[in-house]
Amino acid sequence: MKENELKGKVAVVTGSSRGIGRGIAVGLGEKGATVYITGRSKGNGPLTIDETAKMVNEAGGVGVPVSVDLGDDEQIMRLYQQIESDHGRLDIHVNNAFKIPNPPVWGGKFWEHPIQVWDDQVGIGLRAAYIASVHATKLMMTSTDSLKFIVNISSSGSERYALSASYGIAKMGTDRLTRDFAVEGKEDGLCVIGLWPSQVLTEFIIESIEKGDIELDEENSETPLYTGRVIAKLATDEQRFERNGQVLTTAELAVHYDIKDERGKQPKGKRNPTLFREII
């Protein structure tokens, strides 16, 4: 993939102060995109939207940090109003934000969990993705040359038990958004693809490994940037519309496009048995 293939293109990555969202923002930045980085963590700390913006700039793009609480519809709307005012266009929109309950919910029984767990995961992980996509798509439709590309970050937890009932419902709904958005947007040129990363070494996962909460083969795990590079390649692939409405894995697309992470590796994707349990 050539450098600066996304120069002049404008992207939004929700929940990009850390983790997979940060990797996606940097991956788009590597190709010269202007990336709006959203989250609630501002300032000079390592896990902030400002730090991600610096990393996007260093990668060759333009990082624009915007503090947004995705639980507030008005703040979501204002984000896209700002983008319209700044650029008058939007090309790529990535629904990545997903709130991990504090303390984290690792399995257990749904009736033992605080009700807030539902609002965290279905509210931020699913409802906010819908609201943001509405505003994003309206802005995309104002430009005849927009890429009109939406990516929804999900996981195989949409098809098998993982973490909690609320997590699975949020991910299942996210995959349904992908399929139904694709149907409704097809005649207008909207392309929507769902993506499942696998065993990603986010800050949260690394901390959980260090605490002994989970076990993971770090050598064969994906990095956040791996997903970012896959999305950047999809955005520049003129044949991406052939995948419209599909839910795919980062690993299979990386193999298809021959993409490697920053370590020069190409993890093939594995299910983490610590997080997933078979239904008996």
C-alpha positions as CSV (number, residue, x, y, z in Angstrom):
1,M,0.0,0.0,0.0
2,K,1.4,3.3,-1.0
3,E,2.1,6.1,1.5
4,N,-0.3,9.0,1.7
5,E,-3.1,7.0,-0.1
6,L,-5.5,8.5,2.4
7,K,-4.2,12.1,2.3
8,G,-7.1,14.5,2.1
9,K,-9.5,11.8,3.5
10,V,-11.2,12.4,6.8
11,A,-11.9,9.7,9.3
12,V,-13.5,9.2,12.7
13,V,-12.4,6.5,15.2
14,T,-14.6,6.3,18.3
15,G,-13.0,5.3,21.5
16,S,-9.5,5.8,20.3
17,S,-7.6,7.0,23.4
18,R,-6.2,3.5,23.8
19,G,-6.4,-0.1,22.7
20,I,-7.7,-1.2,19.3
21,G,-9.1,2.3,18.6
22,R,-5.7,3.8,19.0
23,G,-4.2,1.2,16.6
24,I,-6.9,2.0,14.0
25,A,-6.2,5.7,14.3
26,V,-2.5,5.3,13.8
27,G,-3.0,2.8,11.0
28,L,-5.1,5.4,9.1
29,G,-2.6,8.0,10.0
30,E,0.2,6.0,8.4
31,K,-1.6,6.5,5.1
32,G,-2.0,10.3,5.6
33,A,-5.6,10.5,6.7
34,T,-6.9,13.2,9.0
35,V,-8.3,11.3,11.9
36,Y,-10.7,12.6,14.5
37,I,-9.9,10.8,17.7
38,T,-12.7,10.6,20.3
39,G,-12.8,9.6,23.9
40,R,-13.2,11.2,27.3
41,S,-9.5,11.0,28.4
42,K,-7.8,14.3,27.7
43,G,-4.4,15.7,28.7
44,N,-0.8,14.7,28.7
45,G,-1.2,11.1,30.0
46,P,-0.3,8.0,28.0
47,L,-3.9,6.8,27.6
48,T,-5.6,10.0,26.2
49,I,-7.0,11.3,23.0
50,D,-4.2,13.9,22.9
51,E,-1.5,11.2,23.0
52,T,-3.2,9.3,20.2
53,A,-3.3,12.4,18.2
54,K,0.5,12.8,18.6
55,M,1.0,9.2,17.5
56,V,-1.2,9.8,14.4
57,N,0.8,12.9,13.6
58,E,4.1,11.0,14.0
59,A,2.8,8.3,11.7
60,G,2.2,10.8,8.9
61,G,-1.4,11.7,9.3
62,V,-3.2,14.6,11.1
63,G,-4.7,13.7,14.5
64,V,-7.6,15.8,15.8
65,P,-8.5,15.0,19.4
66,V,-12.1,15.7,20.3
67,S,-13.5,15.0,23.8
68,V,-16.8,13.2,23.3
69,D,-19.0,11.3,25.8
70,L,-20.7,8.7,23.7
71,G,-23.4,8.4,26.2
72,D,-24.5,11.9,25.3
73,D,-26.4,12.3,22.0
74,E,-25.8,16.0,21.9
75,Q,-22.0,15.6,22.2
76,I,-22.1,13.0,19.4
77,M,-24.0,15.4,17.1
78,R,-21.6,18.2,17.8
79,L,-18.6,16.1,16.8
80,Y,-20.0,15.7,13.3
81,Q,-21.0,19.4,13.1
82,Q,-17.4,20.2,13.9
83,I,-16.1,17.9,11.2
84,E,-18.5,19.4,8.7
85,S,-17.4,22.9,9.7
86,D,-13.7,21.9,9.5
87,H,-13.7,19.9,6.3
88,G,-17.2,19.6,4.8
89,R,-16.7,15.9,4.4
90,L,-16.3,12.5,6.0
91,D,-14.9,9.4,4.3
92,I,-14.3,6.8,7.0
93,H,-16.2,6.1,10.2
94,V,-15.1,3.4,12.6
95,N,-17.4,2.4,15.4
96,N,-14.9,1.0,17.9
97,A,-15.9,2.5,21.3
98,F,-16.9,-0.1,23.9
99,K,-17.0,0.5,27.6
100,I,-15.5,-2.2,29.9
101,P,-17.3,-2.2,33.2
102,N,-15.3,-1.2,36.2
103,P,-14.5,-3.6,37.8
104,P,-14.3,-5.8,34.7
105,V,-17.0,-8.5,34.3
106,W,-15.3,-11.8,33.5
107,G,-18.1,-14.3,33.3
108,G,-20.4,-14.8,36.2
109,K,-24.2,-14.7,36.2
110,F,-26.2,-12.0,34.7
111,W,-28.4,-11.5,37.7
112,E,-25.3,-11.0,39.8
113,H,-24.0,-8.1,37.7
114,P,-24.9,-4.5,38.3
115,I,-27.6,-3.3,35.9
116,Q,-25.1,-0.6,34.8
117,V,-23.2,-3.4,32.9
118,W,-26.0,-3.4,30.3
119,D,-25.8,0.4,29.9
120,D,-22.0,0.3,29.6
121,Q,-21.9,-2.4,26.9
122,V,-25.2,-2.1,25.0
123,G,-25.5,1.6,25.5
124,I,-22.0,2.6,24.6
125,G,-21.1,-0.4,22.5
126,L,-24.3,-0.6,20.4
127,R,-26.6,2.4,20.8
128,A,-23.9,5.0,20.5
129,A,-22.6,3.2,17.4
130,Y,-26.0,3.6,15.8
131,I,-26.3,7.3,16.8
132,A,-22.8,8.1,15.5
133,S,-23.4,6.2,12.3
134,V,-26.5,8.3,11.6
135,H,-24.6,11.5,11.8
136,A,-21.6,10.1,10.1
137,T,-23.6,8.8,7.1
138,K,-25.5,12.1,6.7
139,L,-22.2,13.9,6.4
140,M,-20.7,11.3,4.0
141,M,-23.7,11.7,1.7
142,T,-23.0,15.4,1.2
143,S,-19.8,14.7,-0.8
144,T,-19.9,13.0,-4.2
145,D,-16.3,11.8,-3.8
146,S,-16.6,10.5,-0.2
147,L,-15.4,6.9,0.4
148,K,-18.6,6.4,2.4
149,F,-17.0,3.6,4.4
150,I,-18.1,2.4,7.8
151,V,-16.3,-0.2,9.9
152,N,-17.9,-1.8,13.0
153,I,-15.5,-3.4,15.4
154,S,-17.0,-6.5,16.9
155,S,-15.9,-10.0,18.1
156,S,-16.7,-13.6,17.9
157,G,-18.5,-13.0,21.2
158,S,-21.5,-12.3,19.0
159,E,-21.8,-16.0,18.1
160,R,-20.5,-17.8,21.2
161,Y,-20.5,-17.0,24.9
162,A,-17.9,-14.5,26.0
163,L,-17.5,-12.6,29.2
164,S,-21.2,-11.9,29.9
165,A,-24.7,-11.9,28.4
166,S,-24.6,-8.1,28.0
167,Y,-21.3,-8.4,26.1
168,G,-22.6,-11.0,23.7
169,I,-25.8,-9.1,23.1
170,A,-23.9,-5.9,22.3
171,K,-21.6,-7.7,19.9
172,M,-24.4,-9.6,18.2
173,G,-26.3,-6.3,17.7
174,T,-23.1,-4.7,16.3
175,D,-22.9,-7.4,13.6
176,R,-26.5,-6.9,12.8
177,L,-25.9,-3.2,12.4
178,T,-23.2,-4.1,9.8
179,R,-25.6,-6.3,7.8
180,D,-28.6,-4.0,7.9
181,F,-26.7,-0.7,7.4
182,A,-25.3,-2.4,4.2
183,V,-28.7,-3.3,2.9
184,E,-30.2,0.2,3.5
185,G,-27.1,2.1,2.3
186,K,-26.2,0.0,-0.8
187,E,-28.0,2.1,-3.4
188,D,-26.4,5.3,-2.0
189,G,-22.9,3.9,-2.2
190,L,-22.4,3.2,1.5
191,C,-20.1,0.3,2.3
192,V,-20.3,-1.2,5.7
193,I,-17.9,-4.0,6.9
194,G,-17.7,-5.7,10.4
195,L,-14.4,-6.7,11.8
196,W,-13.4,-9.2,14.4
197,P,-9.9,-8.7,15.9
198,S,-8.6,-11.7,17.8
199,Q,-6.5,-11.8,21.0
200,V,-5.4,-8.2,20.8
201,L,-2.7,-6.9,23.1
202,T,-4.5,-3.8,24.3
203,E,-3.4,-2.1,27.5
204,F,-6.3,-3.6,29.3
205,I,-5.4,-7.1,28.2
206,I,-1.8,-6.7,29.0
207,E,-2.7,-5.5,32.5
208,S,-5.1,-8.5,32.9
209,I,-2.3,-10.8,31.9
210,E,0.1,-9.2,34.4
211,K,-2.6,-9.6,37.2
212,G,-3.1,-13.2,36.3
213,D,-6.7,-12.8,35.3
214,I,-6.2,-14.3,31.9
215,E,-3.6,-16.3,30.0
216,L,-2.5,-15.4,26.5
217,D,0.1,-16.4,24.0
218,E,1.5,-12.9,23.5
219,E,3.9,-14.0,20.6
220,N,0.9,-15.1,18.5
221,S,-1.5,-12.4,19.5
222,E,-2.5,-9.4,17.4
223,T,-1.5,-5.8,18.1
224,P,-3.9,-2.9,17.8
225,L,-2.0,-1.6,14.8
226,Y,-2.7,-4.8,13.0
227,T,-6.4,-4.0,12.8
228,G,-5.6,-0.4,11.9
229,R,-3.5,-1.5,8.9
230,V,-6.3,-3.8,7.7
231,I,-8.8,-1.0,7.8
232,A,-6.5,1.4,6.0
233,K,-6.1,-1.2,3.3
234,L,-9.8,-1.8,3.0
235,A,-10.4,2.0,2.7
236,T,-8.0,2.1,-0.3
237,D,-9.3,-1.1,-1.9
238,E,-11.6,-0.2,-4.8
239,Q,-13.1,-3.7,-4.6
240,R,-14.1,-3.3,-0.9
241,F,-17.8,-3.0,-1.9
242,E,-17.7,-6.7,-2.8
243,R,-17.4,-7.3,1.0
244,N,-20.3,-4.9,1.8
245,G,-22.4,-6.3,4.7
246,Q,-19.8,-9.0,5.6
247,V,-18.4,-9.6,9.1
248,L,-14.8,-10.7,8.7
249,T,-11.7,-11.3,10.9
250,T,-8.7,-9.1,11.0
251,A,-6.6,-12.2,10.5
252,E,-8.2,-13.4,7.3
253,L,-8.0,-9.9,5.7
254,A,-4.4,-9.5,6.8
255,V,-3.5,-12.8,5.1
256,H,-5.5,-11.8,2.0
257,Y,-3.8,-8.4,1.7
258,D,-0.4,-9.7,3.1
259,I,-0.4,-7.2,5.9
260,K,2.0,-7.5,8.8
261,D,2.0,-5.7,12.2
262,E,4.7,-3.4,13.6
263,R,6.7,-6.5,14.7
264,G,6.8,-7.9,11.2
265,K,4.4,-10.6,12.2
266,Q,1.1,-11.9,10.7
267,P,-0.9,-13.6,13.5
268,K,-3.5,-15.9,12.0
269,G,-6.0,-15.3,14.8
270,K,-6.9,-17.7,17.7
271,R,-9.8,-17.9,20.1
272,N,-8.9,-17.2,23.7
273,P,-10.2,-20.0,25.8
274,T,-10.0,-17.9,28.9
275,L,-12.6,-15.5,27.6
276,F,-14.8,-18.0,25.7
277,R,-16.8,-20.9,27.1
278,E,-18.8,-23.4,25.2
279,I,-22.5,-23.5,25.9
280,I,-23.5,-26.9,27.4
